[in-house]
Amino acid sequence: MRLKNNSIVINIINTFVSNQSENLYDDPIVGFSEGNDPLYLFLKQDIGDFYWTPLEAYNHEYSSTTHTQLSVISFVFPQTKKTKSSNLKEDRYPSYEWSANRLEGQNFINNLMKYLVKELNMLGYHAMSPTLHENFRNMQSKNYGYASNWSERHTAFISGLGTFGLSDGLITSVGKAHRCGSVIVNMDLMPTKRKYASHVDYCLFYNNGTCDACIKRCPANAISKNGHDKILCRTYQRDIIRPYSNSKHNLNTSSCGLCQVGVPCESGIPIKNS
């Protein structure tokens, strides 16, 4: 029954994608996790008490229920070759295609999450998307600084879709250049087996120190061998990229993504050198 339910969810996602007039992304990968997976509680303890477990997020939408058998659906949509190629040519500002996709692509992800929630509700389940809820907030973590009360990338990690790299990007089987989303539902779904032991298993730098490509690609010098400086990154995006995108492309976005292309993990899991 659980695998059948997984197939139902995947079919809903594929139906939505097939009905789109324009392909903003390549085909997605989908993962599942149990709402009571211990890693969700670990995130709450590690990031901050403000961080939602799946049950806490779910109860913001269905506060009168007592459901504890929850599942989390996570999906990752890889950027197209055209979008990645356009950004690869840049070394200071993002390409027009990349910036435009940040806006149109996020609308696509949001609409998919709404569609998935609606379809699951019609099947008799209670579903919600944490990042679309009115109580979703950007917060400050004592340990990590800028954070939020739900992370799509961390959810994808728990749902078996990938691990983190030196730049904090999520490296998946379709690479690091992507956007992702998630939905929580009181549906019995088979969790995706995590094929990694560590949260940085797919990163060449953390495995054997052989790669520093994302360091070289970052125009803000926000990535070093010490990791990703979120303050430098965010400052560059807001103070440099947003004004540029507004004036050059008439696009109100601060998306950069230069470290997601021209790197071994751009379109897949890099092969580890011995």
Disulfide bonds with the S-S distance in Angstrom:
none
